[in-house]
């Protein structure tokens, strides 16, 4: 699927320096999908860089990316359980 990005999502991805390959991986094959409503879901996966684990959460509505959150606080967001 080809995704469209809101201006907000583009700004957050740039600001948070989300690696493009991580973003593509989460959108195409996330480790976990959390449904928020009929139209909204959070796609997330855990990645490792320089010995540190990171959780990338991408909020989508269909083919539209609303925002992206990159955090090391994996337990706070439920990780990939």
DSSP file (Angstrom, degrees, kcal/mol; ACC not computed):
  #  RESIDUE AA STRUCTURE BP1 BP2  ACC     N-H-->O    O-->H-N    N-H-->O    O-->H-N    TCO  KAPPA ALPHA  PHI   PSI    X-CA   Y-CA   Z-CA
    1    1 A X              0   0    0      0, 0.0     2,-0.5     0, 0.0    26,-0.0   0.000 360.0 360.0 360.0 142.4    0.0    0.0    0.0
    2    2 A X        -     0   0    0     62,-0.0     2,-0.3     0, 0.0    61,-0.0  -0.850 360.0-146.5 -96.5 128.1    1.2    3.5   -0.7
    3    3 A X        -     0   0    0     -2,-0.5     2,-0.4    61,-0.1    61,-0.2  -0.690   5.2-147.2 -99.7 146.9    0.8    5.8    2.2
    4    4 A X  E     -a   64   0A   0     59,-3.3    61,-3.4    -2,-0.3     2,-0.5  -0.877  17.4-143.7-105.7 143.5    0.1    9.6    2.3
    5    5 A X  E     -a   65   0A   0     -2,-0.4    61,-0.1    59,-0.2     2,-0.1  -0.915   6.5-134.1-114.1 132.0    1.6   11.7    5.1
    6    6 A X     >  -     0   0    0     59,-2.2     4,-2.4    -2,-0.5     5,-0.2  -0.364  31.2-110.3 -70.6 161.7   -0.1   14.6    6.8
    7    7 A X  H  > S+     0   0    0      1,-0.2     4,-2.3     2,-0.2     5,-0.2   0.889 121.9  54.7 -59.9 -38.0    2.1   17.7    7.3
    8    8 A X  H  > S+     0   0    0      2,-0.2     4,-2.5     1,-0.2    -1,-0.2   0.931 107.8  48.3 -60.8 -46.0    2.1   16.9   11.0
    9    9 A X  H  > S+     0   0    0     56,-0.3     4,-2.8     1,-0.2     5,-0.2   0.920 110.2  51.4 -62.2 -44.1    3.4   13.4   10.4
   10   10 A X  H  X S+     0   0    0     -4,-2.4     4,-2.0     1,-0.2    -1,-0.2   0.915 111.7  47.8 -58.3 -43.2    6.1   14.7    8.0
   11   11 A X  H  X S+     0   0    0     -4,-2.3     4,-3.0     2,-0.2    -2,-0.2   0.919 113.5  46.3 -65.3 -44.3    7.2   17.2   10.7
   12   12 A X  H  X S+     0   0    0     -4,-2.5     4,-2.6     2,-0.2    -2,-0.2   0.897 111.6  51.4 -67.2 -40.2    7.3   14.6   13.5
   13   13 A X  H  <>S+     0   0    0     -4,-2.8     5,-2.1    -5,-0.2     4,-0.3   0.910 116.1  41.8 -62.5 -42.2    9.2   12.1   11.4
   14   14 A X  H ><5S+     0   0    0     -4,-2.0     3,-1.0    -5,-0.2    -2,-0.2   0.937 115.8  48.5 -68.6 -48.4   11.8   14.7   10.5
   15   15 A X  H 3<5S+     0   0    0     -4,-3.0    -2,-0.2     1,-0.3    -3,-0.2   0.874 116.6  42.4 -60.4 -40.0   11.9   16.2   14.1
   16   16 A X  T 3<5S-     0   0    0     -4,-2.6    -1,-0.3    -5,-0.2    -2,-0.2   0.425 105.7-129.4 -90.3   0.6   12.3   12.7   15.7
   17   17 A X  T < 5 -     0   0    0     -3,-1.0     2,-0.4    -4,-0.3    -3,-0.2   0.908  32.6-170.6  52.4  49.7   14.8   11.5   13.0
   18   18 A X      < -     0   0    0     -5,-2.1    -1,-0.2    -6,-0.2     2,-0.1  -0.589  26.1-116.9 -72.5 122.1   12.8    8.4   12.3
   19   19 A X     >  -     0   0    0     -2,-0.4     4,-2.2     1,-0.1     3,-0.4  -0.379  16.2-132.3 -61.3 135.4   14.9    6.1   10.0
   20   20 A X  H  > S+     0   0    0      1,-0.2     4,-2.4     2,-0.2     5,-0.2   0.849 105.6  53.6 -58.9 -37.3   13.2    5.6    6.7
   21   21 A X  H  > S+     0   0    0      2,-0.2     4,-1.9     1,-0.2    -1,-0.2   0.857 108.5  49.7 -69.9 -32.9   13.8    1.8    6.8
   22   22 A X  H  > S+     0   0    0     -3,-0.4     4,-2.5     2,-0.2    -2,-0.2   0.919 111.0  49.8 -66.6 -43.7   12.2    1.6   10.3
   23   23 A X  H  X S+     0   0    0     -4,-2.2     4,-2.2     1,-0.2    -2,-0.2   0.930 111.5  48.0 -61.3 -46.5    9.2    3.6    9.1
   24   24 A X  H  X S+     0   0    0     -4,-2.4     4,-2.3     1,-0.2     5,-0.3   0.899 111.6  51.2 -61.0 -41.4    8.7    1.3    6.0
   25   25 A X  H  X S+     0   0    0     -4,-1.9     4,-2.9     1,-0.2    -2,-0.2   0.915 110.5  47.6 -63.6 -44.2    9.0   -1.8    8.1
   26   26 A X  H  X S+     0   0    0     -4,-2.5     4,-0.6     1,-0.2    -1,-0.2   0.895 114.4  46.8 -65.9 -39.6    6.4   -0.6   10.6
   27   27 A X  H  < S+     0   0    0     -4,-2.2     3,-0.2    -5,-0.2    -2,-0.2   0.888 121.5  35.4 -70.4 -38.1    4.0    0.3    7.9
   28   28 A X  H  < S+     0   0    0     -4,-2.3    -2,-0.2    -5,-0.2    -3,-0.2   0.873 138.6   4.3 -85.9 -40.1    4.4   -2.9    5.9
   29   29 A X  H  < S-     0   0    0     -4,-2.9    -1,-0.2    -5,-0.3    -2,-0.2  -0.487  74.5-175.1-149.1  72.7    4.8   -5.5    8.6
   30   30 A X     <  -     0   0    0     -4,-0.6    15,-0.2    -3,-0.2     3,-0.1  -0.291  30.1-132.5 -67.6 153.6    4.4   -4.2   12.2
   31   31 A X  S    S+     0   0    0     13,-1.0     2,-0.3     1,-0.2    14,-0.2   0.761  92.3  15.7 -73.9 -25.2    5.1   -6.4   15.1
   32   32 A X  E     -B   44   0A   0     12,-1.9    12,-2.7    -6,-0.1     2,-0.4  -0.995  61.6-159.8-151.0 141.9    1.8   -5.2   16.7
   33   33 A X  E     -B   43   0A   0     -2,-0.3     2,-0.6    10,-0.2    10,-0.2  -0.993   8.4-165.6-123.9 125.9   -1.3   -3.4   15.5
   34   34 A X  E     -B   42   0A   0      8,-2.9     8,-2.9    -2,-0.4     2,-0.4  -0.949  14.9-141.7-111.3 118.9   -3.6   -1.6   18.0
   35   35 A X  E     +B   41   0A   0     -2,-0.6     6,-0.3     6,-0.2     3,-0.1  -0.674  21.8 176.1 -81.0 127.4   -7.0   -0.6   16.8
   36   36 A X        -     0   0    0      4,-2.7     2,-0.3    -2,-0.4     5,-0.2   0.735  67.6 -26.0 -99.7 -31.7   -8.1    2.7   18.2
   37   37 A X  S    S-     0   0    0      3,-1.9    -1,-0.4     1,-0.0     0, 0.0  -0.896  83.8 -71.3-162.5-173.8  -11.4    3.0   16.3
   38   38 A X  S    S+     0   0    0     -2,-0.3     3,-0.0     1,-0.2    -1,-0.0   0.869 133.5  26.2 -59.3 -36.0  -13.0    1.7   13.0
   39   39 A X  S    S+     0   0    0     22,-0.1    23,-0.8     1,-0.0     2,-0.4   0.669 112.6  69.9-103.5 -20.0  -10.7    4.0   11.0
   40   40 A X  E     + C   0  61A   0     21,-0.2    -4,-2.7    19,-0.0    -3,-1.9  -0.848  50.3 165.8-113.5 137.6   -7.6    4.6   13.2
   41   41 A X  E     -BC  35  60A   0     19,-2.4    19,-3.0    -2,-0.4     2,-0.5  -0.976  29.3-134.3-141.6 156.7   -4.8    2.1   14.2
   42   42 A X  E     -BC  34  59A   0     -8,-2.9    -8,-2.9    -2,-0.3     2,-0.5  -0.963  18.4-163.5-111.3 123.4   -1.4    2.3   15.8
   43   43 A X  E     +BC  33  58A   0     15,-2.8    15,-2.8    -2,-0.5     2,-0.3  -0.915  20.1 173.6-105.1 128.2    1.2    0.1   14.0
   44   44 A X  E     +BC  32  57A   0    -12,-2.7   -12,-1.9    -2,-0.5   -13,-1.0  -0.977  17.7 171.5-143.7 153.3    4.3   -0.5   16.1
   45   45 A X  E     - C   0  56A   0     11,-1.6    11,-2.7    -2,-0.3     2,-0.4  -0.979  29.1-121.1-151.5 156.1    7.6   -2.4   16.2
   46   46 A X  E     - C   0  55A   0     -2,-0.3     2,-0.3     9,-0.2     9,-0.2  -0.859  30.9-178.3-102.3 136.2   10.7   -2.5   18.4
   47   47 A X  E     - C   0  54A   0      7,-3.1     7,-3.3    -2,-0.4     2,-0.4  -0.862  17.5-136.4-127.8 162.5   14.1   -1.8   16.8
   48   48 A X  E     + C   0  53A   0     -2,-0.3     2,-0.3     5,-0.2     5,-0.2  -0.981  22.2 170.4-125.0 135.9   17.7   -1.7   18.2
   49   49 A X  E >  S- C   0  52A   0      3,-2.7     3,-1.8    -2,-0.4    -2,-0.0  -0.972  71.2 -11.2-144.9 127.7   20.3    0.8   17.5
   50   50 A X  T 3  S-     0   0    0     -2,-0.3     3,-0.1     1,-0.3    -1,-0.1   0.862 128.7 -53.3  52.6  40.9   23.7    1.2   19.2
   51   51 A X  T 3  S+     0   0    0      1,-0.2     2,-0.4     0, 0.0    -1,-0.3   0.519 116.8 109.9  77.5   5.3   22.7   -1.3   21.9
   52   52 A X  E <   -C   49   0A   0     -3,-1.8    -3,-2.7     2,-0.0     2,-0.3  -0.923  63.4-131.7-117.5 140.3   19.5    0.6   22.8
   53   53 A X  E     -C   48   0A   0     -2,-0.4     2,-0.4    -5,-0.2    -5,-0.2  -0.717  23.2-170.2 -92.3 139.4   16.0   -0.6   22.1
   54   54 A X  E     -C   47   0A   0     -7,-3.3    -7,-3.1    -2,-0.3     2,-0.5  -0.971  14.6-146.0-129.4 142.0   13.5    1.8   20.5
   55   55 A X  E     -CD  46  71A   0     16,-3.5    16,-2.5    -2,-0.4     2,-0.6  -0.941  11.5-161.8-107.2 124.7    9.7    1.6   19.9
   56   56 A X  E     -CD  45  70A   0    -11,-2.7   -11,-1.6    -2,-0.5     2,-0.5  -0.941   7.8-173.5-107.8 120.3    8.3    3.2   16.8
   57   57 A X  E     -CD  44  69A   0     12,-3.0    12,-3.1    -2,-0.6     2,-0.5  -0.958   1.9-169.9-113.7 127.5    4.6    3.8   16.8
   58   58 A X  E     -CD  43  68A   0    -15,-2.8   -15,-2.8    -2,-0.5     2,-0.5  -0.974  11.7-148.5-122.0 120.9    2.9    5.1   13.7
   59   59 A X  E     +CD  42  67A   0      8,-2.2     7,-3.1    -2,-0.5     8,-1.1  -0.775  25.1 179.6 -91.5 125.4   -0.7    6.3   13.9
   60   60 A X  E     -CD  41  65A   0    -19,-3.0   -19,-2.4    -2,-0.5     2,-0.4  -0.919  30.3-163.0-128.1 150.2   -2.6    5.6   10.6
   61   61 A X  E >  S-CD  40  64A   0      3,-2.7     3,-1.8    -2,-0.3     2,-0.3  -0.896  75.4 -58.5-125.6  99.5   -6.1    6.2    9.3
   62   62 A X  T 3  S-     0   0    0    -23,-0.8   -21,-0.1    -2,-0.4   -59,-0.0  -0.494 122.5 -14.0  62.7-122.0   -6.3    3.9    6.3
   63   63 A X  T 3  S+     0   0    0     -2,-0.3   -59,-3.3    -3,-0.1     2,-0.5   0.233 118.7  97.6 -95.4  14.1   -3.5    4.9    3.9
   64   64 A X  E <   -aD   4  61A   0     -3,-1.8    -3,-2.7   -61,-0.2     2,-0.6  -0.907  64.9-145.7-109.2 124.8   -2.9    8.2    5.7
   65   65 A X  E     -aD   5  60A   0    -61,-3.4   -59,-2.2    -2,-0.5   -56,-0.3  -0.786  16.2-178.6 -88.2 122.1   -0.1    8.5    8.3
   66   66 A X  E     -     0   0A   0     -7,-3.1     2,-0.3    -2,-0.6   -57,-0.2   0.888  59.9 -29.3 -88.4 -46.5   -1.2   10.9   11.1
   67   67 A X  E     - D   0  59A   0     -8,-1.1    -8,-2.2   -58,-0.1     2,-0.4  -0.972  49.7-135.7-162.3 170.1    1.9   10.9   13.3
   68   68 A X  E     - D   0  58A   0     -2,-0.3     2,-0.5   -10,-0.2   -10,-0.2  -0.999  11.2-163.4-138.7 137.3    4.9    8.9   14.4
   69   69 A X  E     - D   0  57A   0    -12,-3.1   -12,-3.0    -2,-0.4     2,-0.5  -0.985   1.4-169.5-122.9 127.2    6.4    8.5   17.9
   70   70 A X  E     + D   0  56A   0     -2,-0.5     2,-0.3   -14,-0.2   -14,-0.2  -0.975  23.4 159.1-117.4 118.1    9.9    7.1   18.5
   71   71 A X  E     - D   0  55A   0    -16,-2.5   -16,-3.5    -2,-0.5    -2,-0.0  -0.965  47.4-148.8-141.6 153.0   10.6    6.3   22.1
   72   72 A X  S    S+     0   0    0     -2,-0.3     2,-1.8   -18,-0.2     3,-0.3   0.449  82.5  94.3 -94.2  -3.6   12.9    4.3   24.3
   73   73 A X     >  +     0   0    0      1,-0.2     4,-0.9   -18,-0.1     3,-0.3  -0.484  46.7 157.2 -87.5  66.7   10.0    3.9   26.9
   74   74 A X  T >4> +     0   0    0     -2,-1.8     5,-2.0     1,-0.2     3,-0.8   0.894  66.8  52.9 -63.1 -44.4    8.9    0.6   25.5
   75   75 A X  G >45S+     0   0    0     -3,-0.3     3,-1.0     1,-0.2    -1,-0.2   0.831 100.9  62.5 -62.6 -32.4    7.1   -0.7   28.6
   76   76 A X  G 345S+     0   0    0     -3,-0.3    -1,-0.2     1,-0.2    -2,-0.2   0.843 111.0  37.7 -61.8 -34.1    5.0    2.5   28.8
   77   77 A X  G <<5S-     0   0    0     -4,-0.9    -1,-0.2    -3,-0.8    -2,-0.2   0.245 118.9-102.6-105.6  11.6    3.4    1.8   25.5
   78   78 A X  T X 5 -     0   0    0     -3,-1.0     3,-1.7    -4,-0.3    -3,-0.2   0.521  41.9-137.5  84.0   3.5    3.0   -2.0   25.8
   79   79 A X  T 3 < -     0   0    0     -5,-2.0    -4,-0.1     1,-0.2    -6,-0.0  -0.137  59.4 -45.1  47.4-127.8    6.0   -2.8   23.5
   80   80 A X  T 3         0   0    0      1,-0.1    -1,-0.2   -49,-0.0    -2,-0.1   0.015 360.0 360.0-125.6  26.8    5.0   -5.7   21.2
   81   81 A X    <         0   0    0     -3,-1.7    -2,-0.1   -49,-0.0    -1,-0.1   0.491 360.0 360.0 -66.3 360.0    3.3   -8.0   23.7
